[in-house]
Amino acid sequence: MNNDISQGLNCPVPMSDYSTIVLAHGGGGKMTHQLIERVFKKYFTNEHLDLLHDGAMVPVKEGRIAMTTDSYVVSPIVFPGGNIGELAVNGTVNDLAMCGAHPQYLTASFILEEGLALDELERIVASMAEAAKKAGVVIVTGDTKVVPRGKADKIFITTSGVGTIPKERNIHPTQISVGDKILVSGTLADHGMAIMSVREGLEFESEISSDTAALNGLVEEMYKASLHIHFLRDPTRGGLASTLNEIASSSNKGIQIVEQSIPVKTSVRSACEILGFDPLYVANEGKLIAIVASSDAAKILTAMRNHPFGKDSAIIGEVTQAHAGVVVMQTAIGGERVVDMISGEQLPRIC
């Protein structure tokens, strides 16, 4: 761990009497050590982190590795279906899984605002530990800083991850071919609308919950069904539409999707209509897009539907030779329209 966490942690220190974060918790002295002992080390303890070094030294298998990093500033920090902590773990695991990698090790960096309740922090850290356990990854090092009251919004988290890529897997835009099928692993816009329903105080007959989940297990089931998976992405900020546009541009292929094939929950669609959002552009945190060989699409879809995080999977379109670099949707009324990339950020602080 970085020096403001690691110095002196081998010496026993008394538990802090404070119930909220104060600036001294980020000063690198006794109160920093108390915080790490009370919260972080309590949940993240393992042979790599317990060395309390400036970094972690971990073994990796021979071959390629995948690395990723991301920051999480979602507001509110607790929302229906999850919180900022498990979102950070799941999001980083998913970024590795979209490379075809086996996620292994994570780091976690925390920016804490003075006044954050220690009990609230502990709940978030505990949820991160549980999410890491479910995903089969280990949080091996990290860092903590505290900023004055009013200079943050309770807590910001940055996570990085490392995973190994099996030699037979090759996720790359150049692998995408005309005729490939486009699959999504479930209903769209759940996460974004869960956040917005809390912000706007909206209530529906059935609660809208975030879809935050680690998808590496789902990806492994897909690979058991077929190695002919040409591309994977998780449609987070900017949603399905922006992600498909990125894929079309990077592969220089056209993408054709069918509106009626795209799964969206009724409650989520209603929330989108009330707030004026298009579900195609709303963030997801537990869904993936897969572009696969047409010949194996059916068996990959079956494998996805047999997994808890893929039960609502669907084939929503295909890669085409026409309109290279452009996404076109066949609408419910039989017409066609270009689905452009989002301009700006319609849902700030969503992850």
SVG drawing of the C-alpha trace seen along z (x, -y; Angstrom):
<svg xmlns="http://www.w3.org/2000/svg" viewBox="-48 -23 55 48">
<polyline fill="none" stroke="black" stroke-width="0.4" points="0.0,0.0 1.1,-3.6 3.0,-5.1 0.1,-6.9 -1.5,-3.6 1.4,-1.2 3.6,-2.9 3.4,-1.5 0.5,0.9 2.5,3.8 2.2,2.0 -1.1,2.4 -3.1,-0.8 -6.2,-1.6 -9.5,-1.8 -10.6,-5.3 -13.3,-6.9 -14.5,-8.9 -17.7,-8.0 -17.1,-10.1 -14.1,-10.7 -11.9,-13.6 -8.9,-15.2 -6.5,-13.4 -7.7,-10.0 -5.8,-11.0 -2.6,-12.3 -0.6,-9.1 -0.3,-9.0 -2.0,-7.0 -5.6,-7.8 -4.8,-6.7 -3.5,-3.4 -6.6,-3.1 -8.9,-3.6 -7.0,-1.0 -7.1,1.6 -10.7,0.9 -12.2,0.9 -9.9,1.8 -7.7,4.5 -10.6,6.1 -12.3,6.9 -9.5,7.0 -6.9,9.0 -4.9,11.5 -1.3,12.7 -0.5,10.0 -2.1,7.0 -1.0,8.0 2.6,7.3 1.6,3.6 4.1,2.6 3.8,-0.4 2.5,2.1 1.6,5.7 3.8,8.5 1.6,11.1 2.1,14.1 0.7,14.3 0.5,17.1 2.6,16.9 1.1,15.2 -1.0,12.0 -2.5,10.0 -5.3,7.5 -5.2,4.3 -7.8,1.7 -8.6,-1.2 -11.7,-3.3 -13.0,-5.8 -16.5,-5.8 -18.3,-9.0 -21.9,-7.9 -24.5,-9.9 -26.2,-8.8 -23.6,-6.4 -26.2,-3.9 -29.0,-3.1 -31.6,-0.4 -29.7,2.8 -26.2,1.7 -23.8,-0.9 -20.6,-2.6 -18.4,0.1 -19.7,3.1 -20.2,1.1 -16.5,0.3 -15.5,4.0 -18.0,5.2 -17.2,2.5 -13.5,3.3 -14.1,7.1 -16.3,6.5 -13.7,4.4 -11.3,7.3 -13.9,9.9 -14.7,7.9 -11.0,8.5 -11.7,12.2 -9.5,12.3 -9.7,14.1 -9.8,11.3 -7.4,12.0 -6.2,8.9 -7.7,5.5 -6.5,2.3 -8.7,-0.2 -8.1,-3.8 -10.5,-5.9 -11.0,-9.6 -13.0,-10.2 -14.8,-13.5 -14.4,-14.7 -17.7,-13.9 -18.4,-10.6 -19.8,-8.2 -17.4,-5.4 -20.3,-3.0 -21.3,-4.0 -17.8,-3.5 -17.6,-0.1 -20.8,1.0 -19.4,0.0 -16.0,1.7 -17.8,4.9 -19.9,4.9 -16.7,4.6 -15.2,7.6 -18.3,9.6 -18.4,8.5 -14.7,9.5 -15.4,12.9 -18.3,13.6 -16.2,12.6 -13.2,14.6 -10.8,11.7 -8.6,10.4 -8.0,6.7 -4.3,6.7 -3.3,3.0 -4.7,-0.5 -4.6,-4.0 -6.7,-6.4 -6.9,-10.2 -9.2,-12.5 -10.3,-15.9 -12.0,-18.7 -15.8,-18.8 -17.4,-20.1 -14.5,-19.2 -16.0,-15.8 -19.3,-14.0 -18.8,-11.5 -16.6,-9.0 -15.0,-8.5 -13.4,-5.2 -10.8,-4.3 -10.2,-0.6 -7.6,1.0 -7.5,4.7 -5.3,7.3 -6.3,10.5 -4.8,13.2 -6.0,13.8 -6.1,17.4 -4.1,17.8 -7.1,19.0 -9.1,15.8 -8.8,12.8 -11.1,9.9 -10.4,7.2 -12.4,5.0 -10.5,6.7 -12.2,10.0 -15.6,8.6 -17.0,9.9 -20.0,9.2 -22.9,11.5 -21.8,11.7 -24.8,11.6 -25.1,9.0 -26.3,10.2 -27.1,8.4 -27.2,10.2 -30.4,8.7 -32.6,5.7 -31.2,2.3 -31.1,-0.9 -31.8,0.7 -28.8,-1.0 -29.3,-4.5 -33.0,-4.6 -32.4,-3.2 -30.1,-6.1 -32.4,-8.6 -35.6,-7.3 -33.8,-7.9 -32.6,-11.4 -36.1,-12.4 -38.0,-10.7 -40.0,-8.6 -41.9,-5.5 -43.2,-2.7 -45.3,0.4 -42.2,2.5 -38.9,1.1 -36.3,0.3 -33.0,1.8 -29.5,1.4 -28.2,4.4 -24.7,4.1 -23.0,7.5 -19.7,9.2 -20.0,10.8 -16.8,12.9 -18.8,16.0 -21.2,15.4 -18.4,14.8 -16.8,18.1 -20.1,20.0 -20.2,18.3 -16.6,19.4 -17.5,23.0 -20.2,22.9 -18.0,21.4 -14.6,19.8 -16.0,17.8 -16.7,14.7 -15.2,11.8 -15.9,8.9 -17.2,8.0 -18.2,4.7 -20.2,3.6 -22.5,0.7 -22.0,-1.6 -22.0,-5.4 -23.7,-6.3 -25.6,-3.0 -26.1,-0.6 -26.3,-3.2 -22.9,-4.9 -21.2,-1.5 -22.4,-0.2 -21.3,-3.4 -17.8,-2.9 -17.8,0.7 -19.0,-0.3 -16.3,-3.0 -13.4,-0.9 -14.3,2.0 -15.4,-0.1 -18.5,2.1 -22.1,1.3 -24.4,2.4 -28.1,3.1 -30.3,3.6 -34.0,4.4 -35.9,2.2 -38.5,4.9 -35.7,7.4 -34.1,5.1 -35.2,6.1 -36.3,3.2 -38.4,3.7 -41.8,2.0 -41.0,0.0 -37.7,-1.2 -39.3,-2.2 -42.0,-4.1 -39.3,-5.9 -37.5,-6.8 -40.6,-8.3 -41.4,-10.3 -37.8,-11.7 -37.4,-12.1 -34.6,-9.6 -34.1,-7.0 -33.2,-3.6 -30.7,-3.1 -28.5,-5.8 -28.9,-5.0 -26.1,-3.4 -25.9,0.3 -23.6,1.9 -24.4,5.6 -24.9,6.2 -22.7,7.0 -22.8,6.8 -21.3,9.8 -20.5,10.0 -20.2,13.6 -20.0,15.8 -23.5,16.3 -23.0,20.1 -22.5,20.2 -24.9,17.5 -27.8,19.8 -25.6,22.0 -23.9,18.9 -27.4,17.4 -28.5,20.6 -25.5,20.6 -26.1,17.0 -29.8,17.7 -28.8,20.6 -26.7,18.2 -28.4,16.0 -27.0,12.8 -28.0,13.7 -31.5,15.1 -33.0,12.2 -30.4,12.4 -31.4,11.7 -30.0,11.4 -30.7,7.8 -29.0,7.4 -26.1,8.2 -23.0,6.8 -23.6,5.6 -21.5,4.5 -23.8,1.5 -23.4,-1.9 -19.9,-1.2 -19.3,-3.0 -23.0,-3.7 -25.6,-2.1 -29.1,-1.8 -32.2,-0.5 -35.2,1.1 -38.0,-0.6 -41.2,1.0 -43.3,-0.6 -41.1,0.8 -39.0,-2.1 -35.3,-2.7 -33.4,-5.4 -29.7,-6.2 -28.8,-5.6 -26.1,-8.2 -23.6,-8.4 -24.7,-10.5 -23.6,-14.1 -22.3,-15.1 -23.4,-13.3 -27.2,-13.1 -26.8,-11.3 -23.9,-12.8 -22.5,-10.9 -24.1,-7.7 -21.1,-5.5"/>
</svg>
